[in-house]
Amino acid sequence: MRNLFRRVTALTLLLLLGLTPALAQGIRFDLRAELNSPAYGEELQQLTNALSQLLDASILRGSLVTGRGAFSLDAELLLTDGTAAASTTFQVYGINSHWGVRSSLLGQTELMVNCASLLPFGVKARDYLGLPLDTAALLVPYTHVDAFAQVMWLLAPLFPSEDGKTVLTRTEVDTIVTGMERLCDEDPALNRYLEVTGLYRTAKYYCQRYFDLPEWLFSSLTVKRDGRNLTWSSGIFTIFKLRVKEDQLTAAFSLPTLANMEASLAHKDGQLTGSVDLSMDSLSADIDFSLPTRLTASAASFSLTVDAASPLLPEEGMRLRVTGNIQGNAVTLHLLQPDTGVQLLNVTGTLIPFDADPLPDWTPGDFTGVNILSVNGDSLQELLHDVKWPLLTGLFDLVAAAPAQAVQQLMDYAEDAGLIDLITAAMDGSYDY
């Protein structure tokens, strides 16, 4: 279930966010999805059969506007079985750290999402409900920004803002590494991030292994910036090298016997291509991608390949294959089974650019809705009381318009997973928080 969730979510984000360079103003979308249920195996047939029928009856349309660090996603989900139809609207808008959520299912009530709370909330959902929302939280950019804020402050001497050369003594580098090791334990955001990703032991291991490097091998660290180029070197070897030339970026990182990484990124003729090759003590990964950055009349292709192996990852690895193409306003994406190439999920539709009005200059204080990630027993009951009727009415309309067999299969799955008992207990106040 976790791998299914990860793959489907990654494909959705690739479609809606992968074209960000093309979304300087806005884009209207009209999308349909098709799930190949048999490809997911017998253990998931109950769930995937129901989801497949629902997707066949669904259309997602709306608009996405981005700019100045803000976004606004307005969408309508249309569900129909050919005889009845139900429309559910929702809007998600905000800035990196805070989102607002409105929906026809919520009536006049507005929700607020504090993105700094997404990961801890996801951990609780995983621990108590078995839902992989912690994985979903890792797909939100602010999760990473929040986790590494203190780390980047600590590493500031390694990323100078002005051209020149700085030499850090071994003692000064020791202080940085000691600070990194301390943050792994004392910074709640970083600690939680490392625990969720399974990288805690790896981070501590590398901090400790650094101190095994002999003085003659790592006596000092020279940091040199020249325009957009950056180099870290220590005596006889180069640790990090970043080079930017026109529309191409290359980077390399190496610590002898510990870790190696090479990466490249290029933007040419409306196509963004890149690759990453990473080898560490407990993680190896190969990533290759090619993404169009604008909508054109000529055909452009999508491709994304991820191969990662680590005892820290679920099933000791992650493999992802996505292909697709775009021509004019038409887009098609395929999520593939990595080994066989069998299509797991297909998304088709249209993307139409448009000139949008500038988004407001929102600040965190502008988001005053109910903080859905920090509700307790009393506030949850109050929220459910406020949204109960629009929620029940909207869900009733969706159920009436959905294929009957799919509804029954989803109800059976929810009951087996304990979700029905959880919802009813929350509504009548009997759930023990």
Sequence and secondary structure as in RCSB ss.txt:
>XXXX:A:sequence
MRNLFRRVTALTLLLLLGLTPALAQGIRFDLRAELNSPAYGEELQQLTNALSQLLDASILRGSLVTGRGAFSLDA
ELLLTDGTAAASTTFQVYGINSHWGVRSSLLGQTELMVNCASLLPFGVKARDYLGLPLDTAALLVPYTHVDAFAQ
VMWLLAPLFPSEDGKTVLTRTEVDTIVTGMERLCDEDPALNRYLEVTGLYRTAKYYCQRYFDLPEWLFSSLTVKR
DGRNLTWSSGIFTIFKLRVKEDQLTAAFSLPTLANMEASLAHKDGQLTGSVDLSMDSLSADIDFSLPTRLTASAA
SFSLTVDAASPLLPEEGMRLRVTGNIQGNAVTLHLLQPDTGVQLLNVTGTLIPFDADPLPDWTPGDFTGVNILSV
NGDSLQELLHDVKWPLLTGLFDLVAAAPAQAVQQLMDYAEDAGLIDLITAAMDGSYDY
>XXXX:A:secstr
 HHHHHHHHHHHHHHHHTTGGG SSEEEEEEEEEE GGGG GGGHHHHHHHHHHHHTEEEEEEEEEETTEEEEEE
EEEEE SS EEEEEEEEEEESSEEEEEETTSTT  EEEEGGGHHHHHHHHHHHH   HHHHHHTSHHHHHHHTHH
HHHHTGGGS SSSEEEEEEHHHHHHHHHHHHHHHHH HHHHHHHHHHT HHHHHHHHHHHTTS TTTSSEEEEEE
ETTEEEEEETTEEEEEEEEETTEEEEEEEETTTEEEEEEEEEETTEEEEEEEEEESS EEEEEEEEE S  SSEE
EEEEEEEEE TTSGGGEEEEEEEEEEETTEEEEEEE TTT  EEEEEEEEEEEE         GGG  SEEGGG 
 HHHHHHHHHHHHHHHHHHHHHHHHHS HHHHHHHHHHHHHHTHHHHHHHHHHT    
